[in-house]
Amino acid sequence: MRLHCSQFPYASIPRRVLSYCAEVFLLFAGVLLLQGVLLVLRLNPLVAGVLSGAGLSKGVYHQWLLGTVDLPLVIYYAGTLGSSAQATLMMRWLGLRLESVEGGRVGYGRALLRTLVMLIPFEVNHFFLVWANTPQGMPTLLGFQYTVVGILILLYMVTAVLSPRRQSLHDRVAGTVVVTTRKP
């Protein structure tokens, strides 16, 4: 059943999950590399604070995560999905593309909206990592953290599985669909 104007079929859930997992692995490696470079260049205020005896400021920690993890991810996802390729590196590798529900190009605004909604579970996890712990940095609500983040991820998965267009929550909010551009 065709529900949009694209010439391509909707991407399968397993293919989308594989693409996302491969992307997470790739981006994690990139974030680790960035953190390592900033550490070697002595540009990490967290390490400087701990080494100087000042301790770890939760506010500085959260700002550090926003600037060196979240912002690069938002730029990467919004930039690649809003580009003429309409796909991240792993989506291109697996023959997937993001389109508007009308079958056209997404553009950077819609790609940014989709990215921000897609990263909500990631941000909730960061919130817990930074703010729900003891002064020594030990997590105090780890079980609750995993439950909340797990429920959010499950919500995203269930919305995709139940959608005839295989749209996850972030796709629905942004008015996008993921299509397969070639056979597996």
Contacts in CASP RR format, 6 or more apart in sequence:
PFRMAT RR
TARGET T0000
AUTHOR 0000-0000-0000
METHOD contacts of the structure
MODEL  1
MRLHCSQFPYASIPRRVLSYCAEVFLLFAGVLLLQGVLLVLRLNPLVAGV
LSGAGLSKGVYHQWLLGTVDLPLVIYYAGTLGSSAQATLMMRWLGLRLES
VEGGRVGYGRALLRTLVMLIPFEVNHFFLVWANTPQGMPTLLGFQYTVVG
ILILLYMVTAVLSPRRQSLHDRVAGTVVVTTRKP
1 164 0 8 1.000
3 101 0 8 1.000
3 164 0 8 1.000
3 165 0 8 1.000
4 99 0 8 1.000
4 100 0 8 1.000
4 101 0 8 1.000
4 102 0 8 1.000
4 103 0 8 1.000
4 165 0 8 1.000
4 177 0 8 1.000
5 102 0 8 1.000
5 103 0 8 1.000
5 104 0 8 1.000
6 99 0 8 1.000
6 103 0 8 1.000
6 104 0 8 1.000
6 177 0 8 1.000
6 179 0 8 1.000
8 97 0 8 1.000
8 99 0 8 1.000
8 179 0 8 1.000
8 180 0 8 1.000
8 181 0 8 1.000
9 179 0 8 1.000
9 180 0 8 1.000
10 165 0 8 1.000
10 166 0 8 1.000
10 177 0 8 1.000
10 178 0 8 1.000
10 179 0 8 1.000
10 180 0 8 1.000
11 96 0 8 1.000
11 166 0 8 1.000
11 178 0 8 1.000
11 179 0 8 1.000
11 180 0 8 1.000
12 166 0 8 1.000
12 180 0 8 1.000
13 157 0 8 1.000
13 160 0 8 1.000
13 161 0 8 1.000
13 166 0 8 1.000
15 94 0 8 1.000
15 96 0 8 1.000
15 180 0 8 1.000
15 184 0 8 1.000
16 96 0 8 1.000
16 160 0 8 1.000
16 166 0 8 1.000
16 168 0 8 1.000
16 178 0 8 1.000
18 94 0 8 1.000
19 88 0 8 1.000
19 90 0 8 1.000
19 91 0 8 1.000
19 93 0 8 1.000
19 94 0 8 1.000
19 96 0 8 1.000
20 90 0 8 1.000
22 90 0 8 1.000
22 93 0 8 1.000
22 94 0 8 1.000
23 88 0 8 1.000
23 89 0 8 1.000
23 90 0 8 1.000
23 91 0 8 1.000
26 89 0 8 1.000
26 90 0 8 1.000
27 73 0 8 1.000
27 76 0 8 1.000
31 68 0 8 1.000
31 69 0 8 1.000
31 72 0 8 1.000
31 73 0 8 1.000
34 68 0 8 1.000
34 72 0 8 1.000
35 44 0 8 1.000
35 68 0 8 1.000
38 44 0 8 1.000
38 68 0 8 1.000
39 47 0 8 1.000
42 48 0 8 1.000
44 64 0 8 1.000
45 60 0 8 1.000
45 64 0 8 1.000
46 56 0 8 1.000
46 60 0 8 1.000
46 61 0 8 1.000
46 64 0 8 1.000
49 55 0 8 1.000
49 56 0 8 1.000
49 57 0 8 1.000
50 56 0 8 1.000
56 137 0 8 1.000
58 130 0 8 1.000
58 131 0 8 1.000
59 130 0 8 1.000
61 130 0 8 1.000
62 126 0 8 1.000
62 130 0 8 1.000
62 131 0 8 1.000
65 126 0 8 1.000
65 129 0 8 1.000
65 130 0 8 1.000
69 126 0 8 1.000
70 119 0 8 1.000
70 122 0 8 1.000
70 123 0 8 1.000
70 126 0 8 1.000
73 115 0 8 1.000
73 119 0 8 1.000
73 122 0 8 1.000
74 112 0 8 1.000
74 115 0 8 1.000
74 116 0 8 1.000
74 119 0 8 1.000
76 88 0 8 1.000
77 88 0 8 1.000
77 111 0 8 1.000
77 114 0 8 1.000
77 115 0 8 1.000
77 118 0 8 1.000
77 119 0 8 1.000
78 108 0 8 1.000
78 109 0 8 1.000
78 111 0 8 1.000
78 112 0 8 1.000
78 114 0 8 1.000
78 115 0 8 1.000
79 108 0 8 1.000
79 111 0 8 1.000
80 87 0 8 1.000
80 88 0 8 1.000
80 89 0 8 1.000
80 91 0 8 1.000
81 87 0 8 1.000
81 88 0 8 1.000
81 98 0 8 1.000
81 106 0 8 1.000
81 111 0 8 1.000
81 114 0 8 1.000
81 115 0 8 1.000
82 98 0 8 1.000
82 105 0 8 1.000
82 106 0 8 1.000
82 107 0 8 1.000
82 108 0 8 1.000
82 109 0 8 1.000
82 110 0 8 1.000
82 111 0 8 1.000
84 105 0 8 1.000
85 92 0 8 1.000
85 97 0 8 1.000
86 97 0 8 1.000
86 98 0 8 1.000
86 99 0 8 1.000
86 105 0 8 1.000
86 106 0 8 1.000
87 95 0 8 1.000
87 96 0 8 1.000
87 97 0 8 1.000
87 98 0 8 1.000
91 97 0 8 1.000
91 98 0 8 1.000
91 178 0 8 1.000
94 184 0 8 1.000
95 180 0 8 1.000
95 181 0 8 1.000
95 182 0 8 1.000
96 178 0 8 1.000
96 179 0 8 1.000
96 180 0 8 1.000
96 181 0 8 1.000
97 178 0 8 1.000
97 179 0 8 1.000
97 181 0 8 1.000
98 106 0 8 1.000
98 111 0 8 1.000
98 114 0 8 1.000
98 176 0 8 1.000
98 177 0 8 1.000
98 178 0 8 1.000
98 179 0 8 1.000
99 105 0 8 1.000
99 106 0 8 1.000
99 176 0 8 1.000
99 177 0 8 1.000
99 178 0 8 1.000
99 179 0 8 1.000
100 106 0 8 1.000
100 110 0 8 1.000
100 175 0 8 1.000
100 176 0 8 1.000
100 177 0 8 1.000
101 165 0 8 1.000
101 175 0 8 1.000
101 176 0 8 1.000
101 177 0 8 1.000
103 177 0 8 1.000
106 114 0 8 1.000
106 174 0 8 1.000
106 176 0 8 1.000
110 174 0 8 1.000
110 175 0 8 1.000
110 176 0 8 1.000
111 174 0 8 1.000
113 173 0 8 1.000
113 174 0 8 1.000
114 170 0 8 1.000
114 171 0 8 1.000
114 173 0 8 1.000
114 174 0 8 1.000
114 175 0 8 1.000
114 176 0 8 1.000
115 170 0 8 1.000
117 169 0 8 1.000
117 170 0 8 1.000
117 173 0 8 1.000
117 174 0 8 1.000
118 156 0 8 1.000
118 168 0 8 1.000
118 170 0 8 1.000
120 152 0 8 1.000
121 149 0 8 1.000
121 150 0 8 1.000
121 152 0 8 1.000
121 153 0 8 1.000
121 156 0 8 1.000
124 148 0 8 1.000
124 149 0 8 1.000
124 152 0 8 1.000
125 145 0 8 1.000
125 149 0 8 1.000
128 139 0 8 1.000
128 141 0 8 1.000
128 144 0 8 1.000
128 145 0 8 1.000
128 148 0 8 1.000
128 149 0 8 1.000
129 139 0 8 1.000
129 145 0 8 1.000
132 139 0 8 1.000
132 140 0 8 1.000
132 141 0 8 1.000
132 144 0 8 1.000
132 145 0 8 1.000
133 139 0 8 1.000
133 140 0 8 1.000
134 140 0 8 1.000
139 145 0 8 1.000
155 169 0 8 1.000
156 168 0 8 1.000
156 169 0 8 1.000
156 170 0 8 1.000
157 168 0 8 1.000
159 167 0 8 1.000
159 168 0 8 1.000
159 169 0 8 1.000
159 172 0 8 1.000
160 166 0 8 1.000
160 167 0 8 1.000
160 168 0 8 1.000
160 171 0 8 1.000
163 171 0 8 1.000
163 172 0 8 1.000
165 171 0 8 1.000
165 177 0 8 1.000
166 177 0 8 1.000
166 178 0 8 1.000
167 175 0 8 1.000
167 176 0 8 1.000
167 177 0 8 1.000
170 176 0 8 1.000
171 177 0 8 1.000
171 178 0 8 1.000
END
